[in-house]
Amino acid sequence: GKVFRAPVFDVEIVDRVGAGDAFAGGFLYGYLTKDVETGLQYGVALSALKQTNPGDLVWATKEECERVLAGAGLRIVR
């Protein structure tokens, strides 16, 4: 089998509720549009973004997730 790795993000946690759901959503998006490795990367990035805002929903866009993956930091622009 293959081993896939994803980046680790240093997150100042505001609220952890919903982070697993955000991971699942990001993973499914990346997996269905490309492959397992992309799914893992999107899942981790979206989960990290989710933990930076309160509540159980992630309010990040695909573009914000891609900026995180490109190394721009964990910031949701509103």
C-alpha positions as a printed Julia matrix, in Angstrom:
78×3 Matrix{Float64}:
   0.0    0.0    0.0
   0.91   3.65  -0.3
   1.52   6.1    2.5
   0.21   9.62   2.01
   1.42  12.63   3.95
  -0.19  16.01   4.44
   1.12  19.29   5.83
   0.78  20.07   9.52
  -0.64  23.47  10.4
   0.04  25.3   13.66
  -3.48  26.38  14.56
  -4.67  28.73  17.29
  -7.85  26.82  18.11
 -11.0   28.87  18.55
 -13.46  25.96  18.3
 -12.8   22.3   17.48
 -16.45  21.39  16.89
 -16.97  20.52  13.23
 -13.29  19.98  12.41
 -13.84  16.3   11.59
 -16.77  17.13   9.34
 -14.66  19.8    7.63
 -11.91  17.22   7.08
 -14.41  14.78   5.57
 -15.81  17.43   3.24
 -12.37  18.58   2.11
 -11.19  15.01   1.62
 -14.22  14.06  -0.45
 -13.85  17.16  -2.63
 -10.17  16.49  -3.34
 -10.65  12.75  -3.82
 -13.6   13.1   -6.17
 -11.98  15.84  -8.26
  -8.47  14.36  -8.39
  -7.08  11.62  -6.1
  -6.58  10.38  -2.52
  -3.5   12.53  -1.9
  -5.31  15.68  -2.98
  -8.23  14.67  -0.79
  -5.95  14.35   2.21
  -4.43  17.78   1.58
  -7.8   19.5    1.2
  -9.16  17.68   4.24
  -6.33  18.75   6.51
  -6.37  22.35   5.25
 -10.14  22.74   5.59
 -10.1   21.17   9.05
  -7.38  23.59  10.15
  -9.34  26.55   8.76
 -12.49  25.39  10.57
 -10.74  25.46  13.93
  -9.94  29.17  13.53
 -13.58  30.28  13.76
 -16.38  29.63  16.27
 -19.36  27.4   15.61
 -19.82  24.05  13.97
 -19.66  25.17  10.33
 -16.62  25.95   8.25
 -16.98  29.29   6.5
 -14.03  28.95   4.12
 -14.08  28.98   0.34
 -12.21  26.69  -2.01
  -9.88  29.58  -2.83
  -9.09  30.14   0.87
  -8.34  26.45   1.26
  -6.02  26.58  -1.76
  -4.21  29.62  -0.31
  -3.58  27.63   2.88
  -2.19  24.75   0.83
   0.04  27.21  -1.06
   1.52  28.39   2.25
  -0.33  31.69   2.66
  -1.39  30.93   6.24
  -4.61  30.16   8.05
  -6.72  33.18   7.32
 -10.31  33.42   6.22
 -10.94  36.67   4.37
 -14.3   38.34   4.96
